[in-house]
Every structure is written in structure tokens, then in C-alpha cells.
Amino acid sequence: MTKMLTKRTDQFSETAIDEEIVVMSLDSGDFFSLTGTARTIWQLIDGNRDRAALLTALAGHYGCEEAEIADDLDGFIAQLSQAGLIGNA
């Protein structure tokens, strides 16, 4: 069974400003400015998609092949996970 990616809402605060989402880690105080693709990925992480579904949705949104964006997606997911902002459900 594949695990769904989920936001750890008790670990951050977020604010949308125009086309940007600013996320602050409550543990470290670090800020993350999410724009463009990063913003789209953040919005797609809803607890109902695993990595494969996220990749499919993202490729469809941007009209590109999954292979073109898979490494970038994996890197961003790793950053969010390392920061404690997302996990697996």
C-alpha cells in the first residue's frame, strides 16, 4: 500500500499573499516562500495523493511528461519532509 502525502498542520503556519504562499516552521522558525511550481505542489498535497498521484497531477497541470519533473518533485518533497512540514499518512 502506498502512503499518502499529508501536511503536518501542527508544525507550521501559512499565509497566502497574492501568488505566493509563505510557510513558517513552528519548530525552527524558518520561512519558506512558495511560488510557481512549489506553490502548486504545496496545494496538491492534500492527504489524498501519494507521490505517484502528485506527479501525475503536476504533469497534467503543466502539460509535461512525468519523467521531466520527477527528480525536481522528489527533491522538493524531501525538503518539505526534512523540514517537518509533511509526512506520510
PDB file of N, CA, C and O in Angstrom, chain B, residues numbered from 101:
ATOM      1  N   MET B 101       0.826  -1.183   0.000  1.00  0.00           N
ATOM      2  CA  MET B 101       0.000   0.000   0.000  1.00  0.00           C
ATOM      3  C   MET B 101       0.873   1.251   0.000  1.00  0.00           C
ATOM      4  O   MET B 101       1.847   1.339   0.747  1.00  0.00           O
ATOM      5  N   THR B 102       0.518   2.207  -0.836  1.00  0.00           N
ATOM      6  CA  THR B 102       1.265   3.446  -0.943  1.00  0.00           C
ATOM      7  C   THR B 102       0.729   4.448   0.061  1.00  0.00           C
ATOM      8  O   THR B 102      -0.480   4.567   0.263  1.00  0.00           O
ATOM      9  N   LYS B 103       1.650   5.166   0.687  1.00  0.00           N
ATOM     10  CA  LYS B 103       1.241   6.133   1.692  1.00  0.00           C
ATOM     11  C   LYS B 103       0.950   7.486   1.064  1.00  0.00           C
ATOM     12  O   LYS B 103       1.653   7.931   0.157  1.00  0.00           O
ATOM     13  N   MET B 104      -0.086   8.125   1.555  1.00  0.00           N
ATOM     14  CA  MET B 104      -0.479   9.442   1.082  1.00  0.00           C
ATOM     15  C   MET B 104       0.407  10.506   1.715  1.00  0.00           C
ATOM     16  O   MET B 104       0.783  10.395   2.882  1.00  0.00           O
ATOM     17  N   LEU B 105       0.737  11.528   0.953  1.00  0.00           N
ATOM     18  CA  LEU B 105       1.482  12.657   1.492  1.00  0.00           C
ATOM     19  C   LEU B 105       0.498  13.592   2.174  1.00  0.00           C
ATOM     20  O   LEU B 105      -0.552  13.919   1.620  1.00  0.00           O
ATOM     21  N   THR B 106       0.841  14.011   3.359  1.00  0.00           N
ATOM     22  CA  THR B 106      -0.044  14.869   4.128  1.00  0.00           C
ATOM     23  C   THR B 106       0.747  15.994   4.786  1.00  0.00           C
ATOM     24  O   THR B 106       1.900  15.809   5.176  1.00  0.00           O
ATOM     25  N   LYS B 107       0.130  17.135   4.903  1.00  0.00           N
ATOM     26  CA  LYS B 107       0.755  18.268   5.594  1.00  0.00           C
ATOM     27  C   LYS B 107       0.642  18.043   7.095  1.00  0.00           C
ATOM     28  O   LYS B 107      -0.385  17.572   7.584  1.00  0.00           O
ATOM     29  N   ARG B 108       1.686  18.377   7.813  1.00  0.00           N
ATOM     30  CA  ARG B 108       1.688  18.284   9.270  1.00  0.00           C
ATOM     31  C   ARG B 108       1.263  19.645   9.818  1.00  0.00           C
ATOM     32  O   ARG B 108       2.100  20.440  10.246  1.00  0.00           O
ATOM     33  N   THR B 109      -0.025  19.901   9.801  1.00  0.00           N
ATOM     34  CA  THR B 109      -0.566  21.233  10.078  1.00  0.00           C
ATOM     35  C   THR B 109      -0.227  21.762  11.464  1.00  0.00           C
ATOM     36  O   THR B 109      -0.303  22.968  11.699  1.00  0.00           O
ATOM     37  N   ASP B 110       0.145  20.885  12.378  1.00  0.00           N
ATOM     38  CA  ASP B 110       0.537  21.337  13.709  1.00  0.00           C
ATOM     39  C   ASP B 110       1.986  21.822  13.746  1.00  0.00           C
ATOM     40  O   ASP B 110       2.461  22.283  14.785  1.00  0.00           O
ATOM     41  N   GLN B 111       2.686  21.721  12.621  1.00  0.00           N
ATOM     42  CA  GLN B 111       4.099  22.075  12.565  1.00  0.00           C
ATOM     43  C   GLN B 111       4.388  23.374  11.815  1.00  0.00           C
ATOM     44  O   GLN B 111       5.546  23.779  11.718  1.00  0.00           O
ATOM     45  N   PHE B 112       3.367  24.028  11.290  1.00  0.00           N
ATOM     46  CA  PHE B 112       3.624  25.237  10.506  1.00  0.00           C
ATOM     47  C   PHE B 112       2.430  26.184  10.549  1.00  0.00           C
ATOM     48  O   PHE B 112       1.318  25.830  10.941  1.00  0.00           O
ATOM     49  N   SER B 113       2.727  27.399  10.126  1.00  0.00           N
ATOM     50  CA  SER B 113       1.707  28.413   9.887  1.00  0.00           C
ATOM     51  C   SER B 113       1.897  28.865   8.451  1.00  0.00           C
ATOM     52  O   SER B 113       3.030  28.981   7.983  1.00  0.00           O
ATOM     53  N   GLU B 114       0.796  29.125   7.739  1.00  0.00           N
ATOM     54  CA  GLU B 114       0.936  29.554   6.354  1.00  0.00           C
ATOM     55  C   GLU B 114       0.027  30.731   6.054  1.00  0.00           C
ATOM     56  O   GLU B 114      -1.048  30.885   6.632  1.00  0.00           O
ATOM     57  N   THR B 115       0.497  31.556   5.129  1.00  0.00           N
ATOM     58  CA  THR B 115      -0.255  32.725   4.687  1.00  0.00           C
ATOM     59  C   THR B 115      -0.101  32.853   3.180  1.00  0.00           C
ATOM     60  O   THR B 115       1.005  32.754   2.649  1.00  0.00           O
ATOM     61  N   ALA B 116      -1.209  33.073   2.500  1.00  0.00           N
ATOM     62  CA  ALA B 116      -1.173  33.319   1.057  1.00  0.00           C
ATOM     63  C   ALA B 116      -1.122  34.820   0.823  1.00  0.00           C
ATOM     64  O   ALA B 116      -1.914  35.582   1.378  1.00  0.00           O
ATOM     65  N   ILE B 117      -0.171  35.229  -0.012  1.00  0.00           N
ATOM     66  CA  ILE B 117      -0.011  36.631  -0.380  1.00  0.00           C
ATOM     67  C   ILE B 117       0.078  36.673  -1.900  1.00  0.00           C
ATOM     68  O   ILE B 117       1.094  36.287  -2.478  1.00  0.00           O
ATOM     69  N   ASP B 118      -0.980  37.139  -2.541  1.00  0.00           N
ATOM     70  CA  ASP B 118      -1.049  37.172  -3.996  1.00  0.00           C
ATOM     71  C   ASP B 118      -0.767  35.779  -4.553  1.00  0.00           C
ATOM     72  O   ASP B 118      -1.518  34.845  -4.274  1.00  0.00           O
ATOM     73  N   GLU B 119       0.292  35.625  -5.328  1.00  0.00           N
ATOM     74  CA  GLU B 119       0.642  34.338  -5.952  1.00  0.00           C
ATOM     75  C   GLU B 119       1.698  33.562  -5.159  1.00  0.00           C
ATOM     76  O   GLU B 119       2.339  32.659  -5.698  1.00  0.00           O
ATOM     77  N   GLU B 120       1.877  33.905  -3.896  1.00  0.00           N
ATOM     78  CA  GLU B 120       2.895  33.280  -3.052  1.00  0.00           C
ATOM     79  C   GLU B 120       2.233  32.715  -1.804  1.00  0.00           C
ATOM     80  O   GLU B 120       1.274  33.281  -1.280  1.00  0.00           O
ATOM     81  N   ILE B 121       2.763  31.590  -1.337  1.00  0.00           N
ATOM     82  CA  ILE B 121       2.377  31.056  -0.036  1.00  0.00           C
ATOM     83  C   ILE B 121       3.622  31.083   0.833  1.00  0.00           C
ATOM     84  O   ILE B 121       4.658  30.530   0.466  1.00  0.00           O
ATOM     85  N   VAL B 122       3.517  31.722   1.977  1.00  0.00           N
ATOM     86  CA  VAL B 122       4.625  31.787   2.930  1.00  0.00           C
ATOM     87  C   VAL B 122       4.301  30.813   4.056  1.00  0.00           C
ATOM     88  O   VAL B 122       3.258  30.904   4.704  1.00  0.00           O
ATOM     89  N   VAL B 123       5.222  29.879   4.269  1.00  0.00           N
ATOM     90  CA  VAL B 123       5.051  28.860   5.299  1.00  0.00           C
ATOM     91  C   VAL B 123       6.150  29.053   6.332  1.00  0.00           C
ATOM     92  O   VAL B 123       7.323  29.173   5.980  1.00  0.00           O
ATOM     93  N   MET B 124       5.772  29.085   7.606  1.00  0.00           N
ATOM     94  CA  MET B 124       6.750  29.198   8.676  1.00  0.00           C
ATOM     95  C   MET B 124       6.726  27.929   9.517  1.00  0.00           C
ATOM     96  O   MET B 124       5.680  27.521  10.021  1.00  0.00           O
ATOM     97  N   SER B 125       7.886  27.316   9.660  1.00  0.00           N
ATOM     98  CA  SER B 125       8.019  26.151  10.524  1.00  0.00           C
ATOM     99  C   SER B 125       7.937  26.617  11.971  1.00  0.00           C
ATOM    100  O   SER B 125       8.690  27.499  12.383  1.00  0.00           O
ATOM    101  N   LEU B 126       7.034  26.035  12.740  1.00  0.00           N
ATOM    102  CA  LEU B 126       6.886  26.417  14.140  1.00  0.00           C
ATOM    103  C   LEU B 126       8.033  25.902  14.993  1.00  0.00           C
ATOM    104  O   LEU B 126       8.328  26.478  16.040  1.00  0.00           O
ATOM    105  N   ASP B 127       8.684  24.829  14.565  1.00  0.00           N
ATOM    106  CA  ASP B 127       9.818  24.292  15.315  1.00  0.00           C
ATOM    107  C   ASP B 127      11.075  25.122  15.147  1.00  0.00           C
ATOM    108  O   ASP B 127      11.735  25.468  16.127  1.00  0.00           O
ATOM    109  N   SER B 128      11.407  25.442  13.905  1.00  0.00           N
ATOM    110  CA  SER B 128      12.679  26.123  13.634  1.00  0.00           C
ATOM    111  C   SER B 128      12.545  27.626  13.429  1.00  0.00           C
ATOM    112  O   SER B 128      13.518  28.364  13.580  1.00  0.00           O
ATOM    113  N   GLY B 129      11.342  28.083  13.086  1.00  0.00           N
ATOM    114  CA  GLY B 129      11.157  29.493  12.768  1.00  0.00           C
ATOM    115  C   GLY B 129      11.560  29.832  11.342  1.00  0.00           C
ATOM    116  O   GLY B 129      11.505  30.995  10.941  1.00  0.00           O
ATOM    117  N   ASP B 130      11.965  28.824  10.570  1.00  0.00           N
ATOM    118  CA  ASP B 130      12.351  29.041   9.176  1.00  0.00           C
ATOM    119  C   ASP B 130      11.125  29.369   8.338  1.00  0.00           C
ATOM    120  O   ASP B 130      10.035  28.843   8.561  1.00  0.00           O
ATOM    121  N   PHE B 131      11.333  30.257   7.362  1.00  0.00           N
ATOM    122  CA  PHE B 131      10.277  30.621   6.432  1.00  0.00           C
ATOM    123  C   PHE B 131      10.543  30.002   5.074  1.00  0.00           C
ATOM    124  O   PHE B 131      11.693  29.869   4.654  1.00  0.00           O
ATOM    125  N   PHE B 132       9.479  29.627   4.396  1.00  0.00           N
ATOM    126  CA  PHE B 132       9.559  29.079   3.049  1.00  0.00           C
ATOM    127  C   PHE B 132       8.629  29.899   2.167  1.00  0.00           C
ATOM    128  O   PHE B 132       7.439  30.025   2.456  1.00  0.00           O
ATOM    129  N   SER B 133       9.172  30.451   1.098  1.00  0.00           N
ATOM    130  CA  SER B 133       8.397  31.219   0.140  1.00  0.00           C
ATOM    131  C   SER B 133       8.086  30.311  -1.040  1.00  0.00           C
ATOM    132  O   SER B 133       8.985  29.928  -1.788  1.00  0.00           O
ATOM    133  N   LEU B 134       6.826  29.969  -1.205  1.00  0.00           N
ATOM    134  CA  LEU B 134       6.427  29.032  -2.242  1.00  0.00           C
ATOM    135  C   LEU B 134       5.722  29.784  -3.363  1.00  0.00           C
ATOM    136  O   LEU B 134       4.652  30.361  -3.171  1.00  0.00           O
ATOM    137  N   THR B 135       6.343  29.763  -4.529  1.00  0.00           N
ATOM    138  CA  THR B 135       5.765  30.371  -5.711  1.00  0.00           C
ATOM    139  C   THR B 135       5.855  29.378  -6.856  1.00  0.00           C
ATOM    140  O   THR B 135       6.559  28.373  -6.757  1.00  0.00           O
ATOM    141  N   GLY B 136       5.155  29.648  -7.928  1.00  0.00           N
ATOM    142  CA  GLY B 136       5.236  28.810  -9.126  1.00  0.00           C
ATOM    143  C   GLY B 136       4.936  27.356  -8.835  1.00  0.00           C
ATOM    144  O   GLY B 136       3.923  27.024  -8.219  1.00  0.00           O
ATOM    145  N   THR B 137       5.834  26.493  -9.288  1.00  0.00           N
ATOM    146  CA  THR B 137       5.647  25.051  -9.141  1.00  0.00           C
ATOM    147  C   THR B 137       5.599  24.634  -7.676  1.00  0.00           C
ATOM    148  O   THR B 137       4.805  23.769  -7.306  1.00  0.00           O
ATOM    149  N   ALA B 138       6.438  25.237  -6.839  1.00  0.00           N
ATOM    150  CA  ALA B 138       6.437  24.893  -5.416  1.00  0.00           C
ATOM    151  C   ALA B 138       5.072  25.174  -4.791  1.00  0.00           C
ATOM    152  O   ALA B 138       4.584  24.390  -3.977  1.00  0.00           O
ATOM    153  N   ARG B 139       4.471  26.274  -5.168  1.00  0.00           N
ATOM    154  CA  ARG B 139       3.137  26.629  -4.670  1.00  0.00           C
ATOM    155  C   ARG B 139       2.110  25.587  -5.136  1.00  0.00           C
ATOM    156  O   ARG B 139       1.258  25.155  -4.359  1.00  0.00           O
ATOM    157  N   THR B 140       2.198  25.196  -6.393  1.00  0.00           N
ATOM    158  CA  THR B 140       1.275  24.201  -6.926  1.00  0.00           C
ATOM    159  C   THR B 140       1.421  22.873  -6.198  1.00  0.00           C
ATOM    160  O   THR B 140       0.423  22.251  -5.833  1.00  0.00           O
ATOM    161  N   ILE B 141       2.651  22.438  -5.986  1.00  0.00           N
ATOM    162  CA  ILE B 141       2.882  21.176  -5.265  1.00  0.00           C
ATOM    163  C   ILE B 141       2.299  21.260  -3.862  1.00  0.00           C
ATOM    164  O   ILE B 141       1.616  20.339  -3.416  1.00  0.00           O
ATOM    165  N   TRP B 142       2.565  22.356  -3.168  1.00  0.00           N
ATOM    166  CA  TRP B 142       2.062  22.533  -1.807  1.00  0.00           C
ATOM    167  C   TRP B 142       0.538  22.417  -1.781  1.00  0.00           C
ATOM    168  O   TRP B 142      -0.028  21.779  -0.894  1.00  0.00           O
ATOM    169  N   GLN B 143      -0.112  23.032  -2.751  1.00  0.00           N
ATOM    170  CA  GLN B 143      -1.567  22.982  -2.808  1.00  0.00           C
ATOM    171  C   GLN B 143      -2.080  21.581  -3.137  1.00  0.00           C
ATOM    172  O   GLN B 143      -3.166  21.201  -2.699  1.00  0.00           O
ATOM    173  N   LEU B 144      -1.315  20.819  -3.900  1.00  0.00           N
ATOM    174  CA  LEU B 144      -1.726  19.465  -4.262  1.00  0.00           C
ATOM    175  C   LEU B 144      -1.533  18.459  -3.126  1.00  0.00           C
ATOM    176  O   LEU B 144      -2.149  17.393  -3.135  1.00  0.00           O
ATOM    177  N   ILE B 145      -0.701  18.783  -2.168  1.00  0.00           N
ATOM    178  CA  ILE B 145      -0.500  17.881  -1.027  1.00  0.00           C
ATOM    179  C   ILE B 145      -1.705  18.058  -0.105  1.00  0.00           C
ATOM    180  O   ILE B 145      -1.766  18.990   0.697  1.00  0.00           O
ATOM    181  N   ASP B 146      -2.655  17.143  -0.239  1.00  0.00           N
ATOM    182  CA  ASP B 146      -3.920  17.277   0.471  1.00  0.00           C
ATOM    183  C   ASP B 146      -4.289  16.049   1.293  1.00  0.00           C
ATOM    184  O   ASP B 146      -5.401  15.954   1.812  1.00  0.00           O
ATOM    185  N   GLY B 147      -3.356  15.113   1.410  1.00  0.00           N
ATOM    186  CA  GLY B 147      -3.635  13.900   2.171  1.00  0.00           C
ATOM    187  C   GLY B 147      -4.359  12.826   1.375  1.00  0.00           C
ATOM    188  O   GLY B 147      -4.594  11.726   1.876  1.00  0.00           O
ATOM    189  N   ASN B 148      -4.716  13.149   0.123  1.00  0.00           N
ATOM    190  CA  ASN B 148      -5.420  12.195  -0.736  1.00  0.00           C
ATOM    191  C   ASN B 148      -4.567  11.702  -1.891  1.00  0.00           C
ATOM    192  O   ASN B 148      -5.031  10.906  -2.707  1.00  0.00           O
ATOM    193  N   ARG B 149      -3.327  12.166  -1.970  1.00  0.00           N
ATOM    194  CA  ARG B 149      -2.444  11.771  -3.077  1.00  0.00           C
ATOM    195  C   ARG B 149      -1.132  11.213  -2.526  1.00  0.00           C
ATOM    196  O   ARG B 149      -0.563  11.734  -1.567  1.00  0.00           O
ATOM    197  N   ASP B 150      -0.678  10.147  -3.158  1.00  0.00           N
ATOM    198  CA  ASP B 150       0.660   9.667  -2.885  1.00  0.00           C
ATOM    199  C   ASP B 150       1.598  10.346  -3.877  1.00  0.00           C
ATOM    200  O   ASP B 150       1.163  11.191  -4.659  1.00  0.00           O
ATOM    201  N   ARG B 151       2.860   9.992  -3.853  1.00  0.00           N
ATOM    202  CA  ARG B 151       3.840  10.631  -4.720  1.00  0.00           C
ATOM    203  C   ARG B 151       3.468  10.456  -6.193  1.00  0.00           C
ATOM    204  O   ARG B 151       3.576  11.401  -6.974  1.00  0.00           O
ATOM    205  N   ALA B 152       3.032   9.255  -6.576  1.00  0.00           N
ATOM    206  CA  ALA B 152       2.695   8.987  -7.979  1.00  0.00           C
ATOM    207  C   ALA B 152       1.518   9.838  -8.436  1.00  0.00           C
ATOM    208  O   ALA B 152       1.548  10.394  -9.534  1.00  0.00           O
ATOM    209  N   ALA B 153       0.487   9.947  -7.613  1.00  0.00           N
ATOM    210  CA  ALA B 153      -0.675  10.762  -7.968  1.00  0.00           C
ATOM    211  C   ALA B 153      -0.310  12.239  -8.018  1.00  0.00           C
ATOM    212  O   ALA B 153      -0.819  12.981  -8.859  1.00  0.00           O
ATOM    213  N   LEU B 154       0.558  12.656  -7.133  1.00  0.00           N
ATOM    214  CA  LEU B 154       1.025  14.037  -7.137  1.00  0.00           C
ATOM    215  C   LEU B 154       1.788  14.330  -8.426  1.00  0.00           C
ATOM    216  O   LEU B 154       1.601  15.382  -9.037  1.00  0.00           O
ATOM    217  N   LEU B 155       2.638  13.407  -8.832  1.00  0.00           N
ATOM    218  CA  LEU B 155       3.405  13.560 -10.066  1.00  0.00           C
ATOM    219  C   LEU B 155       2.480  13.629 -11.281  1.00  0.00           C
ATOM    220  O   LEU B 155       2.682  14.459 -12.168  1.00  0.00           O
ATOM    221  N   THR B 156       1.481  12.772 -11.325  1.00  0.00           N
ATOM    222  CA  THR B 156       0.527  12.766 -12.432  1.00  0.00           C
ATOM    223  C   THR B 156      -0.245  14.090 -12.499  1.00  0.00           C
ATOM    224  O   THR B 156      -0.402  14.669 -13.574  1.00  0.00           O
ATOM    225  N   ALA B 157      -0.723  14.561 -11.346  1.00  0.00           N
ATOM    226  CA  ALA B 157      -1.469  15.822 -11.305  1.00  0.00           C
ATOM    227  C   ALA B 157      -0.596  16.998 -11.721  1.00  0.00           C
ATOM    228  O   ALA B 157      -1.043  17.883 -12.451  1.00  0.00           O
ATOM    229  N   LEU B 158       0.624  17.007 -11.265  1.00  0.00           N
ATOM    230  CA  LEU B 158       1.544  18.099 -11.583  1.00  0.00           C
ATOM    231  C   LEU B 158       1.887  18.107 -13.070  1.00  0.00           C
ATOM    232  O   LEU B 158       1.897  19.166 -13.698  1.00  0.00           O
ATOM    233  N   ALA B 159       2.167  16.942 -13.632  1.00  0.00           N
ATOM    234  CA  ALA B 159       2.471  16.847 -15.067  1.00  0.00           C
ATOM    235  C   ALA B 159       1.272  17.297 -15.896  1.00  0.00           C
ATOM    236  O   ALA B 159       1.434  17.984 -16.904  1.00  0.00           O
ATOM    237  N   GLY B 160       0.084  16.916 -15.477  1.00  0.00           N
ATOM    238  CA  GLY B 160      -1.119  17.344 -16.182  1.00  0.00           C
ATOM    239  C   GLY B 160      -1.332  18.839 -16.090  1.00  0.00           C
ATOM    240  O   GLY B 160      -1.735  19.477 -17.063  1.00  0.00           O
ATOM    241  N   HIS B 161      -1.066  19.397 -14.927  1.00  0.00           N
ATOM    242  CA  HIS B 161      -1.242  20.833 -14.718  1.00  0.00           C
ATOM    243  C   HIS B 161      -0.311  21.651 -15.615  1.00  0.00           C
ATOM    244  O   HIS B 161      -0.709  22.675 -16.171  1.00  0.00           O
ATOM    245  N   TYR B 162       0.924  21.189 -15.747  1.00  0.00           N
ATOM    246  CA  TYR B 162       1.921  21.933 -16.523  1.00  0.00           C
ATOM    247  C   TYR B 162       2.078  21.418 -17.957  1.00  0.00           C
ATOM    248  O   TYR B 162       2.853  21.981 -18.730  1.00  0.00           O
ATOM    249  N   GLY B 163       1.358  20.361 -18.319  1.00  0.00           N
ATOM    250  CA  GLY B 163       1.429  19.843 -19.675  1.00  0.00           C
ATOM    251  C   GLY B 163       2.802  19.321 -20.053  1.00  0.00           C
ATOM    252  O   GLY B 163       3.315  19.627 -21.129  1.00  0.00           O
ATOM    253  N   CYS B 164       3.392  18.538 -19.173  1.00  0.00           N
ATOM    254  CA  CYS B 164       4.717  17.979 -19.453  1.00  0.00           C
ATOM    255  C   CYS B 164       4.730  16.493 -19.095  1.00  0.00           C
ATOM    256  O   CYS B 164       3.777  15.967 -18.520  1.00  0.00           O
ATOM    257  N   GLU B 165       5.813  15.843 -19.444  1.00  0.00           N
ATOM    258  CA  GLU B 165       5.973  14.423 -19.131  1.00  0.00           C
ATOM    259  C   GLU B 165       6.392  14.256 -17.668  1.00  0.00           C
ATOM    260  O   GLU B 165       7.154  15.063 -17.135  1.00  0.00           O
ATOM    261  N   GLU B 166       5.893  13.221 -17.039  1.00  0.00           N
ATOM    262  CA  GLU B 166       6.233  12.955 -15.638  1.00  0.00           C
ATOM    263  C   GLU B 166       7.741  12.815 -15.444  1.00  0.00           C
ATOM    264  O   GLU B 166       8.282  13.285 -14.443  1.00  0.00           O
ATOM    265  N   ALA B 167       8.421  12.175 -16.392  1.00  0.00           N
ATOM    266  CA  ALA B 167       9.865  11.964 -16.271  1.00  0.00           C
ATOM    267  C   ALA B 167      10.640  13.284 -16.222  1.00  0.00           C
ATOM    268  O   ALA B 167      11.711  13.356 -15.621  1.00  0.00           O
ATOM    269  N   GLU B 168      10.097  14.318 -16.852  1.00  0.00           N
ATOM    270  CA  GLU B 168      10.762  15.625 -16.880  1.00  0.00           C
ATOM    271  C   GLU B 168      10.796  16.294 -15.509  1.00  0.00           C
ATOM    272  O   GLU B 168      11.707  17.069 -15.219  1.00  0.00           O
ATOM    273  N   ILE B 169       9.817  15.999 -14.671  1.00  0.00           N
ATOM    274  CA  ILE B 169       9.703  16.719 -13.399  1.00  0.00           C
ATOM    275  C   ILE B 169       9.864  15.835 -12.162  1.00  0.00           C
ATOM    276  O   ILE B 169       9.839  16.333 -11.036  1.00  0.00           O
ATOM    277  N   ALA B 170      10.027  14.537 -12.365  1.00  0.00           N
ATOM    278  CA  ALA B 170      10.075  13.601 -11.236  1.00  0.00           C
ATOM    279  C   ALA B 170      11.200  13.919 -10.256  1.00  0.00           C
ATOM    280  O   ALA B 170      10.970  13.915  -9.047  1.00  0.00           O
ATOM    281  N   ASP B 171      12.402  14.193 -10.742  1.00  0.00           N
ATOM    282  CA  ASP B 171      13.530  14.477  -9.840  1.00  0.00           C
ATOM    283  C   ASP B 171      13.302  15.750  -9.046  1.00  0.00           C
ATOM    284  O   ASP B 171      13.596  15.803  -7.852  1.00  0.00           O
ATOM    285  N   ASP B 172      12.777  16.783  -9.708  1.00  0.00           N
ATOM    286  CA  ASP B 172      12.506  18.044  -9.012  1.00  0.00           C
ATOM    287  C   ASP B 172      11.421  17.860  -7.955  1.00  0.00           C
ATOM    288  O   ASP B 172      11.525  18.397  -6.852  1.00  0.00           O
ATOM    289  N   LEU B 173      10.387  17.103  -8.291  1.00  0.00           N
ATOM    290  CA  LEU B 173       9.325  16.827  -7.323  1.00  0.00           C
ATOM    291  C   LEU B 173       9.890  16.081  -6.124  1.00  0.00           C
ATOM    292  O   LEU B 173       9.610  16.439  -4.980  1.00  0.00           O
ATOM    293  N   ASP B 174      10.679  15.054  -6.378  1.00  0.00           N
ATOM    294  CA  ASP B 174      11.255  14.269  -5.286  1.00  0.00           C
ATOM    295  C   ASP B 174      12.140  15.126  -4.386  1.00  0.00           C
ATOM    296  O   ASP B 174      12.124  14.975  -3.165  1.00  0.00           O
ATOM    297  N   GLY B 175      12.909  16.023  -4.993  1.00  0.00           N
ATOM    298  CA  GLY B 175      13.765  16.911  -4.215  1.00  0.00           C
ATOM    299  C   GLY B 175      12.959  17.845  -3.329  1.00  0.00           C
ATOM    300  O   GLY B 175      13.313  18.074  -2.173  1.00  0.00           O
ATOM    301  N   PHE B 176      11.876  18.385  -3.873  1.00  0.00           N
ATOM    302  CA  PHE B 176      11.045  19.298  -3.093  1.00  0.00           C
ATOM    303  C   PHE B 176      10.324  18.558  -1.974  1.00  0.00           C
ATOM    304  O   PHE B 176      10.235  19.059  -0.853  1.00  0.00           O
ATOM    305  N   ILE B 177       9.811  17.372  -2.272  1.00  0.00           N
ATOM    306  CA  ILE B 177       9.164  16.562  -1.232  1.00  0.00           C
ATOM    307  C   ILE B 177      10.164  16.258  -0.112  1.00  0.00           C
ATOM    308  O   ILE B 177       9.816  16.309   1.067  1.00  0.00           O
ATOM    309  N   ALA B 178      11.392  15.947  -0.484  1.00  0.00           N
ATOM    310  CA  ALA B 178      12.423  15.666   0.523  1.00  0.00           C
ATOM    311  C   ALA B 178      12.685  16.894   1.394  1.00  0.00           C
ATOM    312  O   ALA B 178      12.839  16.766   2.609  1.00  0.00           O
ATOM    313  N   GLN B 179      12.735  18.076   0.789  1.00  0.00           N
ATOM    314  CA  GLN B 179      12.952  19.306   1.561  1.00  0.00           C
ATOM    315  C   GLN B 179      11.812  19.548   2.544  1.00  0.00           C
ATOM    316  O   GLN B 179      12.046  19.871   3.709  1.00  0.00           O
ATOM    317  N   LEU B 180      10.582  19.391   2.073  1.00  0.00           N
ATOM    318  CA  LEU B 180       9.432  19.594   2.948  1.00  0.00           C
ATOM    319  C   LEU B 180       9.413  18.579   4.070  1.00  0.00           C
ATOM    320  O   LEU B 180       9.094  18.918   5.210  1.00  0.00           O
ATOM    321  N   SER B 181       9.750  17.345   3.763  1.00  0.00           N
ATOM    322  CA  SER B 181       9.777  16.299   4.754  1.00  0.00           C
ATOM    323  C   SER B 181      10.871  16.557   5.796  1.00  0.00           C
ATOM    324  O   SER B 181      10.645  16.424   6.999  1.00  0.00           O
ATOM    325  N   GLN B 182      12.051  16.926   5.315  1.00  0.00           N
ATOM    326  CA  GLN B 182      13.173  17.200   6.220  1.00  0.00           C
ATOM    327  C   GLN B 182      12.850  18.373   7.149  1.00  0.00           C
ATOM    328  O   GLN B 182      13.282  18.392   8.301  1.00  0.00           O
ATOM    329  N   ALA B 183      12.103  19.333   6.656  1.00  0.00           N
ATOM    330  CA  ALA B 183      11.712  20.487   7.469  1.00  0.00           C
ATOM    331  C   ALA B 183      10.577  20.152   8.435  1.00  0.00           C
ATOM    332  O   ALA B 183      10.207  20.977   9.271  1.00  0.00           O
ATOM    333  N   GLY B 184      10.020  18.932   8.322  1.00  0.00           N
ATOM    334  CA  GLY B 184       8.944  18.505   9.208  1.00  0.00           C
ATOM    335  C   GLY B 184       7.579  19.044   8.827  1.00  0.00           C
ATOM    336  O   GLY B 184       6.653  19.022   9.637  1.00  0.00           O
ATOM    337  N   LEU B 185       7.445  19.533   7.588  1.00  0.00           N
ATOM    338  CA  LEU B 185       6.195  20.137   7.154  1.00  0.00           C
ATOM    339  C   LEU B 185       5.210  19.133   6.560  1.00  0.00           C
ATOM    340  O   LEU B 185       4.003  19.374   6.554  1.00  0.00           O
ATOM    341  N   ILE B 186       5.726  18.001   6.059  1.00  0.00           N
ATOM    342  CA  ILE B 186       4.857  16.957   5.519  1.00  0.00           C
ATOM    343  C   ILE B 186       5.289  15.604   6.053  1.00  0.00           C
ATOM    344  O   ILE B 186       6.399  15.434   6.558  1.00  0.00           O
ATOM    345  N   GLY B 187       4.391  14.658   5.928  1.00  0.00           N
ATOM    346  CA  GLY B 187       4.677  13.286   6.315  1.00  0.00           C
ATOM    347  C   GLY B 187       3.816  12.348   5.493  1.00  0.00           C
ATOM    348  O   GLY B 187       3.160  12.762   4.537  1.00  0.00           O
ATOM    349  N   ASN B 188       3.825  11.100   5.870  1.00  0.00           N
ATOM    350  CA  ASN B 188       3.018  10.084   5.170  1.00  0.00           C
ATOM    351  C   ASN B 188       1.890   9.635   6.083  1.00  0.00           C
ATOM    352  O   ASN B 188       2.075   9.434   7.283  1.00  0.00           O
ATOM    353  N   ALA B 189       0.730   9.484   5.489  1.00  0.00           N
ATOM    354  CA  ALA B 189      -0.419   9.000   6.257  1.00  0.00           C
ATOM    355  C   ALA B 189      -0.781   7.595   5.819  1.00  0.00           C
ATOM    356  O   ALA B 189      -1.726   7.008   6.347  1.00  0.00           O
TER     357      ALA B 189
END
